[in-house]
Amino acid sequence: MIPIELITMAGGAAMGGLFKFMDQAQKNKQKQMEMMMADRQQKADLKNADRESASRSANAAANRVGNDKFAKLTRRIFVLSMLFLGAWAMMAGLTGLDVVVPVTKEIGGSYLFGIIDTKKTIVEYLRFDNAVVHFEWLKTSILAAGAFYLGKS
C-alpha cells in the first residue's frame, strides 16, 4: 500500500504545477490586455493628431482666404460664370436649335472564321430637335463651387 504522505506529496506537486500554469495564463492575458490598451491609445493619439492637423490646415486656409478682396472677387466671378453657363445650357432647348451628334457604327460581318471580313465603320449623324446639351464639366464645376461656399458657411 502507498503511504498517505506520498499521495499527499504527489497531489501537492500536481496542484502546484496546475496553479503555476494558471498563473502563467493570467500573466499572458494581462500582457495581452496591456498591449491592446497601448495599441488603442496609440490609435486615439494618431486620430487626435490628425484632427489637430486638419483643424490647423482649415484655420490656415480660412486666414489665407479671409480678407483678400481679389480672391473674393475671383471666386464670385467664377461662381457667377458657372451659374450663367448652367442656365444657358439648361435653356438651350428653348432657343429652337438642333443638336447634331456623330455616332460610329460597324456594318457587315466576319465569315469563315475571319477569312472573309466585310466589316466597315461608318459615321452617322443623329439630329435632336430642341435638345438640351449636358456638359459633365459644368455639373462638376457647379457642385465644386456650391460645396466650397457651403463649406465656408
C-alpha positions, 0 to 999 in steps of 0.5 A, spaced: 500 500 500 502 507 498 503 511 504 498 517 505 504 522 505 506 520 498 499 521 495 499 527 499 506 529 496 504 527 489 497 531 489 501 537 492 506 537 486 500 536 481 496 542 484 502 546 484 504 545 477 496 546 475 496 553 479 503 555 476 500 554 469 494 558 471 498 563 473 502 563 467 495 564 463 493 570 467 500 573 466 499 572 458 492 575 458 494 581 462 500 582 457 495 581 452 490 586 455 496 591 456 498 591 449 491 592 446 490 598 451 497 601 448 495 599 441 488 603 442 491 609 445 496 609 440 490 609 435 486 615 439 493 619 439 494 618 431 486 620 430 487 626 435 493 628 431 490 628 425 484 632 427 489 637 430 492 637 423 486 638 419 483 643 424 490 647 423 490 646 415 482 649 415 484 655 420 490 656 415 486 656 409 480 660 412 486 666 414 489 665 407 482 666 404 479 671 409 480 678 407 483 678 400 478 682 396 481 679 389 480 672 391 473 674 393 472 677 387 475 671 383 471 666 386 464 670 385 466 671 378 467 664 377 461 662 381 457 667 377 460 664 370 458 657 372 451 659 374 450 663 367 453 657 363 448 652 367 442 656 365 444 657 358 445 650 357 439 648 361 435 653 356 438 651 350 432 647 348 428 653 348 432 657 343 429 652 337 436 649 335 438 642 333 443 638 336 447 634 331 451 628 334 456 623 330 455 616 332 460 610 329 457 604 327 460 597 324 456 594 318 457 587 315 460 581 318 466 576 319 465 569 315 469 563 315 472 564 321 475 571 319 477 569 312 472 573 309 471 580 313 466 585 310 466 589 316 466 597 315 465 603 320 461 608 318 459 615 321 452 617 322 449 623 324 443 623 329 439 630 329 435 632 336 430 637 335 430 642 341 435 638 345 438 640 351 446 639 351 449 636 358 456 638 359 459 633 365 464 639 366 459 644 368 455 639 373 462 638 376 464 645 376 457 647 379 457 642 385 465 644 386 463 651 387 456 650 391 460 645 396 466 650 397 461 656 399 457 651 403 463 649 406 465 656 408 458 657 411 
